[in-house]
Amino acid sequence: MAPLTRQRKKAREAAGVPSIGADDRLSSLPGDVFRHILGFLPAQEAARTCLLARIWRDVWKATDRLVFAAESVQQVARFVDRLLDLRLARLAEARPSACELRFRRFDPEADALRVNRWICRALRCEVEALRVHIAGDDGDRDYFLVSSVYPLVSCHLKRLHLAGVRCVSFFLDLTSCPALQDLEIVDCDLRVRNINSPSLRRLSIKHCISYRKSRVRICAPLLVSLRLVYPASLSRTPALVGSMPELVAAHVVIGSDHDSCSCDGDRMSCHHVMAVGSCSRWENDEGAEQFYGGDHSQDTRECVLLSGLAEATDLTLMSSCSTYIFRRDLRWCPTFSKLKTLLINHYWFADCRLLARILDHAPVLEKLTVLFSDEVESNYEVEMKGRLNQKERSVALSEHLEIVEVKCDIVNATVLNLLKFMSALGIWFQF
């Protein structure tokens, strides 16, 4: 097809032919749809579309989403400043629904103040979703965006995603974001004391570190979904504060070095589990109080995790064998009155008293899955299904228990010990 020159356009208009060519279907879309599509492009690329046609000239100034993605902050600094100013000036005409800041290389000293200023201005644009992703050079976690010390303030923000951010001071006090429902924190450095949100419905914290001496305390009473994955690192396991009566599903995997021990003998009665002090294998009893400050006694006189998870109906509890948090929490083990599905790993039957105690506190449990691994995997070499014999059922087991699964790669002595323990409860397996 010949190019549509100015003369041909005039000839087509004189003949009553629509000015939009048959091959230009994008330009014929409704304005809202057009702006929504352009919002998926990085803002720099969306701006270049103004050269394509007259009808495209101003569309990039009112896209539904603002995506600022570049190799470094300096590459787009002036452009982002000007575009955010423009969107603030035209807020009454077109309010963006989302903003994303994504940079691969980051200079903590030169870029932090500017990016924090962009975050504040994006919130002033009344976005409902904010995503901040700082990748660092080749995944080097020495590079973080140091957050503002002030809390985020927005009446419109509903979804917040943070990656590669060092959260400090009151940054995660989200009480001034009353519409916030989704919070995802990945690969961040949590140097805050509290994560507070009275409105939050879904929370995911994965692969973060925390060098604080006291635990990060999570207070989100309206949660329906929780995903907490803490690797073996120089961190302390976060504490869940208060009840969460609407919690449906929780996936918790912990393995904190600061909450681990290497005690010999009975681990259910070692000093990490029974003592009032809050020490780990990194400190001795005498140095624990000095190291952890006034937070230590409060941490050990109440549950860190289990009491906050008591209302869940679907629960995954996995831990490294050296971590003592679940063992200590069982001293105040709550009743899981709504729990129907429970998935656990080998941590819970290294000492079968752990498994027996949690089963004794799950009166309506319907399905139990046991994995011989540190992560939930898709394929296992051996999968066994158990059947509950109601005549031989232990009174400690839920009468509603119908499905028991054991998944492993090899049947060794540890697996056989578990099966023996299960048979004593009235659960029989077929290979």
Helices and strands as residue ranges (DSSP letters): H 6-14, G 26-28, H 31-38, H 43-48, G 49-51, G 54-56, G 59-62, E 65-72, H 73-89, E 98-105, H 108-124, E 129-134, G 137-139, E 145-146, E 159-163, E 165-169, G 174-176, E 182-186, E 189-192, E 194-196, E 202-206, E 217-219, E 225-229, E 239-240, E 249-254, G 257-259, G 267-269, H 271-274, H 285-292, H 295-300, G 306-309, E 314-319, H 325-329, G 330-332, E 341-345, G 346-349, H 352-360, E 367-371, E 382-388, E 403-408, H 413-424, E 427-430
